[in-house]
Structure formats: structure tokens, C-alpha cells
Amino acid sequence: MSVDTHFETVIGLEVHAQLLTESKAFAPVSNRFGSAPNTNVSPLCLGHPGTLPVPNENLIRYAVKLGLATGCRIRSKSIFARKNYFYPDMPKGYQISQYETPICYQGHLDVDLEDGSTKRIGITRIHMEEDAGKSIHDQDPYNSLIDLNRAGTPLLEIVSEPDIRSPKEAGAYMRKIWQIVRYLDVCDGNMEEGSLRCDANVSIRPVGQIEFSTRTEIKNLNSFRNVERALTYEVERQKKLVRSGANVSQQTLLWDPNEMKTRQMRSKEEAHDYRYFPEPDIPPVMVTDQMLEEIRLEIPELPEARRRRYVNEYGLPEFDAVALTEDRPLADFFESVLEHDVPAKPVANLIITEIRRIMNDQAIDITKFPVTPDRLAGLVALREADKISSSAMQTLLDTMAAAGPGADLDAETLAREKNLLQVSDSGFLEPIVDQVLRDNPEEVKRYITGKQGLIGFFIGQIMKQSKGQANPGMVRELVQSKIKEYE
């Protein structure tokens, strides 16, 4: 590569999603996270001779489901392969994966970018495999420890085409994968626990060059921020190398979030280094047309389609629709509230602002929110009927949330108990309005001569005398009507 000040970044991501199956990929052993070390193991996980793997049916079904959701073609016949390498956290000496015949191939994702544009990123393949165990280096000063609970955990590896041109695009692509696997309920997307992580292949080339340049691979990136930071650093590192006349070496790197830089892990392996060959103990995976149709019917409305429907059907702004559809349980909750005949926009406002505030304060997600959709709908209906103020609605919501899901708190009853219902009785309000206007003749004159902003002063005085119970909208109408008598 010739030295050039203008480079194009070329990025491809390999995203690994741990699946929400009850048992492991090839053994009837619990797949639960967080168990005591080396308790979720079997002779197969430990690599004992003579043990035979049996594929988990849900591993196959989840792979097909994700493939269909990302526009992939599905192979009717695919085979597992052995990926041979020696490492202490893989006692068998090989990983069961797929190589030449991935179950899903030639898919794509349309990713929304910061500038408002949409970019299509190709998906080369989605294949099934098992995870390795975990090496622990920081609990013993002299030895590395091995926990094999994760060995055999079912994984899907989603391999993108090298279509990504910036770290920001990579982050957006990762977020889209995270969103879809959660919508499909095939992976919890918990990046802190390693449920979703990625390896990033990155290279640079002069703008206009067609051929790819030497790439490096950054392993085990476990957050959106780390993906973007690691790629940004590595792109700049490669540019500095090339500009200085040096060559980029093909190698595997690790991202150090403390030092904010990549460091070498090992030289990059090629496929032949793993000596792939067909797994002799597992028959080919057959996907029938009937199975395809069954799985297709299990796919929920995906976030992009749901977002468009919220804009078109409910008239929501794009911002609201994006915020509500980011998480499937949140969107489900929103629609559950709408089933009680309340308008969409005020419900969206309440969820995006106040409900999210309470969720953050209580460190819960929407599935644990303590106010049921029907009671929330009752609260919104009170506000829409102008029976309570917006501040009263917030007070009532906080009270209902603090009481918990078991409390039988009806919004209107609670508002009455707390004296928060607005008075819209003209017989009650007119004497107060008359009194305030009589007590403030100078302000009345100034209002009549054009100081229209004084309407707020009159409303404030009336609200004070009514102890906050007056309906502000009705007060405004009464003031505007009665002040004409002074002209």
C-alpha cells in the first residue's frame, strides 16, 4: 500500500450471541449463567473419550429464526464441523462449529445512521457453534483457573460482509443485532455477562483502491462503546504505520479499556490452521419447508416495522416511535396501555419521561414496573379529561409506583383522596375570578391596554385562592370573558 493521507476504513464484524436455551448445545446440561464454577458440566463438556454430542433442537430453530429475521437464505442441509485447536478451556481439543455449510447465508441488515440515512450491511453467514470455557487469570497469583460452565453453551456467530466504513457504523450495526436478538427472544443481549460480544476485523486502504489491505482482528469486544473506541484507535494506529512507511501485520489484538489501546494477543490464524473437517458424530442438519414455515410464524413484528406502524397508525413523532420500539417489552407495555382506549401520544410521553425516570430510580426494567397498564391508562384518561394537572399526574404516578403492583390504587380515587382533582365547576370558580379582578384594578387596566401577559398573574392568583384545585384552562376562559366587563 502506498503512503496516502486519505484512507477508507474497511470493517467486518463477527458477532457471537449466546442463546437462551435451557440446556447446552450438544449435552443435556443446564445453560444457566451464574452457577458455581464447574457445576454445569458433563463428561462431554469435560472432553471424556467416548462421549457423543446430540444437537439441541432449539439451537437449530433459533438459528433459522435469526436467519429469517435478517433476510438470510436458509440451507435445507448443513453440517457441523470440528474446529481443532488446543486451549485449556476446551478440553476436547476442538470446538464443534460450522465451516463450509453455514445454516444461514446471504442476508442483510438495514442500519440507521446518525445523519438520518440508512445503510444496508450484508451478512455473509450465520452459523451454529458451541462456546469454550472461561480462563480466569486474576484470582490466583500463581495459576490460571478454568471454569467449564460455559463450555458447550450454544452460540450463533453472525458474520458481516466487510461493508462497514466507520466505527460509528459498526456501533449502529451492533445495536441493531442486539435489538433483533432480544426481539426474537433468542439471546438476552447482556454484554456485561458476555451473552453478546464481537470480534472486529479492520483494515484501511487508499480511497479508490479496490483490493483489501492487510487486516487485524480485535477479539471479545463486549460493549457498544468498546466496539467504537477500539476500532477508532486501531484505524488511527494503522494509518500512522502506513504513513511512516511501515506495514500493517496480520495479527489478533485485544482491546485494553484501561489503557484505551489495542495490544497484540497472537498472530492471526487462517482457516487451515484449525484443520476443519466434518463432525463425524453428528448427522447433517435438515431444515424442511414445514419447519421453515413454523418458525416464520413465530417471528414477532420486528422493531423497524413496529416503528413505521407507530408513526403511521398512531401518528407518533419519529423520536417517540424509535424510543418505544427499542426494546420489545417496552413496546408491548405501550400497546397494553393503548388497549384501554387512551390516545397514543400522552401515553408515549408518560413512558418516555416519567416511567423511564422511575425505572432508572428503581433499577428495574419495564417487565417489573409496579403500575399495571390498566391503571396507567386510568391515570392518562384523568389528565386527558383535564381532571388533574400534569404535576398532579406525576405525583399520582409516583404514589402508585411506590405502593407496588399489589396495591389496589385507582387513579381517580387516589386523586380524590389527595385532593388533586381539578375543579371545573363555574359556580365555584366565578366568585373567585370576580374577587381577584376586583382586588387588582391596576393590573386589569394594564391588561386592557395591551399587557396580555398579565393573564398569567390572574390565573396564578386564582389558583392560589382555590388552593390549586381550579382547572387552569377554565380559569383562563373565565378571566378572558369577565375582564371584558371592565373595558
N, C-alpha and C positions, 0 to 999 in steps of 0.2 A: 504493500500500500504506500502510495506516495504521500509525503507530508502535505497537508492541506488544512486550512483554517476552518473550512466548512464541512461538517460531517453530518451524516444521517445515522441516527441510532436505530438498531435492529434488536428487538426483544421478543423472545418467546417464553411463555410460562408453562411450567408443569405443575399443576395444582393437585394436591393429594387430599381427598376427602374421606375421613373415617366414617363408616356407615353406622346407622342406628339400628343394627340388628341385635337380637338378644344373644346370639352366640357368634363364635368366631367364623372365619371364612371357610375353614375346612375341618373343624373339630367342634363337637357339642360341648363347648366350654363357654362360660359366661364372658360376655364382651363388655361388662360394666367397668366404667372408669372409676378410679379412686380406691380400689380394693388394696388390701395389704400386699406388699411385694411378693411375687411368685406364688400367689394363691389361685389365680385364674389360669391354670396351666394343666396340660395333659401330656401323656407320653409323646403325642405328635408335636406339641409345642416344644418339647424338650429334645426333639430330634432322635428319639429312640428308634433303633432299627426295627423294621417290620411293621411300623405303623402306616396306615393308609388314609389319605385325605378323602373327605367326602364334601363336595361343594355345598355351601349354604344356598338354598333356593333364593332367599331374599337378596343375596349378593348379586345374582343374575338379574332378578327383577328390578332392583334399584338401578343397576347399570343401564338397563333398557329404558327405564323411566327417565333418567337423566339424559340419555341419548335422544329420546324423542323430544324432550323439552328444549334441547339445544339444536334441533334441526338435523341431527345426525342420521346417516343411513345405518341400519341395524343388520348385522350379519346373521344369516339363518344358521350358520355353522361356524363356530370359532373354537379354538383350542387354547388350553393353558400351556405355559412353557416354564421351564426351570431357568432361573437367572442365577448362575453359580458365582458365589463369592464367599470368602471366609471372613467372618467377623464374629466376635464373642456373643453379640446379641441375636445371632441367627444360628442356633445350634445345628440345624440340618446341613448347613453349608450351602444352602441355596434358598432362594425365595421363589414361591410359586407366583407367576405373573402371566402376562400375555405379551407376545412379541410380534410375530408376522400376521396374526389374525385377530386384531382387537375387536371386541364385540360391537363397538360403535365407531364410526369414522365419517369424515367429510361433513362436519357440522359447522355451526357458526353462532356467534352472539353479536347482537347489535348493542353497542355501548354508548351511553350518553356522555358527552364530553363537556368540560366547563364552559366552552364558548357557545353551547347550545346546539352544536352539531351532533350527529350520530355517526359512529364508525362501525363497520362490520369487521369483526375479527374472526378469522377461520379457526375451526377446531379440527386438528389433524386426526385425533383419535381419543376415545375414552376406553380405557381397559381396566380389567379387574386384577387385583393382586392382594397379597397379604402384607401386613406391616411387619417390621422387625421389632425386637425387644428394645429395651432402653438401657443405655450405658450411663452410669452415674459416676461422675468424677470428683464431686465436691463434698462427699460425706465421709470419706476415709482418707487420711493423709498419705497412706501408702498404697492403697489398692483402688482400682475401679470396681464398682459394684454393678451387677446385672439384674435387672427386673424384667422377667419374661412375660409379665401380664399382657403386654401389648403385642407380643409375638403371635402372629396369626390373625390379628384384627383385620377385618375386611376393609379394603381401600378401593376407591376409584381414582385413577390418575387421569386428569383432563389435560391433554397436551394441545397447546395452541399452535397455530401457524406463526411464523416469525413476522406477524403483521403489525406488531405494536411498535410505535415510533417514539415513545417518551415514557419516563417514569410515571407521569400523571395518567397516561392511557393505561399503563399496567395496573395502577391502583384502581381505576374505574372498572377494568375488566375483572379484577379480583373481587371487587364489591358486588358485581353482577353475578359472578359464580356463587358467592356467599349467599346472596339473596335467593337465587334459584334453588340451591340445595336445601335451604331452610323451608321454602315454599313447598317443595316436594316432600319434606319430612324424611329425607334420606340421610341427612347429616345435620348435627346441631350447630355447625359453624363456629364452635367455640375455639378461637385461635389461640387463646391463652393455654388451653389444655392440649393443643396440638391436633384438634379434630379437623382443622383446615389449615394447610400450610402449603408453601410452594417453593419450587426451585426455579430460578430465573436464568435463562441463557441470554447473554448480552454481547453485542459487538458493535463496532462503528465502521462506517465506510464513507469515502468521499461522496458528496451529493452527486448523483448521476451514475455512480458505479452500480452495475447490476449484480456482480458477484458478491457473495457474502465474504466477510473477513473472518479472521480467527476469533473465536468466541470464548468467553469464560462462563462458568456456571456458579451461581451463588445459591448455596443449599439452605434449606429449612428456614425460610422467612415466615414468621408467624404473626405478622400484623400488617395491616394496610400501610401504616406509617413506615414500618421497616422495609416493606417492598419498595416504596418510593425513595426512601433515604438511601438504601443500599444501591439501587440502580443509579441514582443521581451521582453517588460517589464513584461507582465503578465506571460509568460513562466518562466522567472527568479524568479518572485515572488513566483510562485507555487513550484519551485524547492527548494527555500530557506525554505519554510514552511515545505515541506516533509522531507528535510534533518535535520530540527530541531526537528522532531518528531511530528509536528502538522498536522492537517488535512486541506485539501482544502474545503472550504464551497461553496456550490452551491449558486451563487448569480449573480445578474445583476450589471455590472460595467459601469462606464463612463470613457472615456479617457480624461485627462486634458493635453492639449498640452503645456500649460504654465509650469506646474509643471513636465511634462513628466512622469506621472504615472497614474495608474487607481485608481478610488475611488468608493466606494460602492454606488449604486443607490437604490437597494431594493433586497430582497431575490428573488431568481429565481422562476417564476411561472411555473407550469406544465399545460398541455393542459386542464386537468379537472378544473383548476382554472377559465378558460374562459367560461366554460359551453357551449361549441359549440353545436349548433343544426341547422338543415337545415333552410335556409332563406325561410319563408313561402310566401313572397310576390314576389319571382322571380321564374319562371318555370325553369326546367333543361336546361342547355346549350347543344344544339345538334350540333355536327360537322359532316357534311355529307362528303362522298367521293368527291363530286364535289367541295365543299368548300375547302377541303384539297388540291385538285389539283390546284385550282385557286390561293391559297396562295403560294403553292410551286413554281408556275411560277413567282410570284412577288419577290422571293428571289434573290438578286443580287449575282454575283460572290463574295464569301467571301474572307477575307484577305489571308488566308492560300493558297487557290487555286490560287489567283492572284499573290502571291509571287512566287509560283512554276512556274507559266507561265512566269513571268518576267525573271526568271533565265533561263528557258528552251527555250523560244521563242525569247527573246531579248538578251540573253547572258549576263545579268547583274550580277555583283557580289552579293552574298547573302546580304551583308550590304546595298547596294543600293536598292535591292528589298524590304527588310524589312522597310527601311526608307520611301519608296514611298507608300507602301501599308498600313502603319499605320493608315492613315486617308483616307476615301473613296473619298472626294472631291479632295485631293491631287493626288491620283491615277488617278482619272477621268481627271484632268488637264494635267497630264503627257501624258496620252493616246491621249488627244485632240491635243497636240503639235505634237505627232508622226503621226497623220493623214496627216500632211503636208510634208511627205516624208523626214524626217530628221532622222539620226541614234539615237538609244536609249541612248547610253552611254553618249554622250555630253549633251543631254537634262537632263538626270538624274543628271549629275554633276552640271549643272546650277541650277536646282531646289534645290538640297540638300545643296548647298553652297550659291550662290548669291541670289536666290529668297527667301530662308528662312531668309537670313540676312535682306532683305528689309521688309519682313513680320514682323519680330521682331521689326525693327526700326519704322514701321508704326503702329504696334499693330493691324494687320489685319490677317484674315485667307485667304486661297487661293481663296475662292469664291469672295473676294474683291480685288484680285490682279489686279493692274491697267494696266498690259500689256496683251493683248489678246494672245491666243495660236498661232494664225497665225503669228502675229508679232514677237513673241518669236521664232517661227520656222525660220523666215527670218533671225533673228539675229544669230541663230545657224548655218544656212546654210552659212552665210558670213564667220564665223570662220572656218567652215569645208573646205571651198574653199580657205582658207588661205588669204582671202582678208583683214582681220583685225586681230590684235593681241589679246591675251587673256585679256590684260589690257584694250584695246580699247573696247572689248565686255563688260567688266564690266562698263566702262564709258557710253557706249550707253544704257545699261540696266538701269542704274541709271537715265539717262536723260529721257528715255521713261517712267519709273515708276513715276518720278516726274511730268511729263506732264499730267498723268492721262489717264483714258480709253477713254475719248472723243477726245484726240489729234490724228490727222492723221499723225503718225510718222512711215514712212517706214524705216527699219533699214539701208538699203544701202544708201538711200537719206540722212539720218541723218549722216551716216558715212562720206559721201562726203562733207556735209556742215561743219562738224567738222574737216575735213582734216585728217581723221583717216584711210582711205583706204590705205592698203599696196601696194607699187609699186612693181610689178613683171616684169617690162619691163627691159630686159637685156641691151637694148640700153641706158637706163637711168642709170643703176647701174654699168655697166662695167667701165666707166671712173672714177667713184668714187672709185671703188675697186683698179684700177690701181694706182690712186693717193695715196691712203692710203699705198699701198705696197711700192711705191717709197719713200714715206716720212719716212718709218720706216725700213731701211735696216738691222739694228742690230736685230730687232725683227724677221725679215724674216729669217736671218741666224740661230738664235736660234731655230726657229720653224723647219727649215730643219734638224737641228742636233738632233731633238727629243723632243723639248719642245712643244708638241702638244696642251697643254693647252692655248697657245697664240692665238689659233683660236678665243677665246672669246674677246681678246684685239682687233683684227682686225675687228670683227663684231661690237663691240662697237663703234669704230672709224667711221666705215661706216654708222652705224645707226645715229650717231651724225651729220655727214655731210649731210645725207639725211633728217635731221630733223625728224627722227623717222618714215619715210614713207616707208623705204625699207622693203621688205619681208625677215625676218631673215633666213628663210630656203634657199631662193635663194642666199642670200649673202654668206652663208656658202659654198654652192656649187661653187660659183664663186671664192671665196678665195682659196678653195682647188684645184680648177682647175688652176688658174692663178699662184699660188705660185710655181707650178711645173716648170714654166718657169725660175725660179731663181736657180734651183738646178744645 
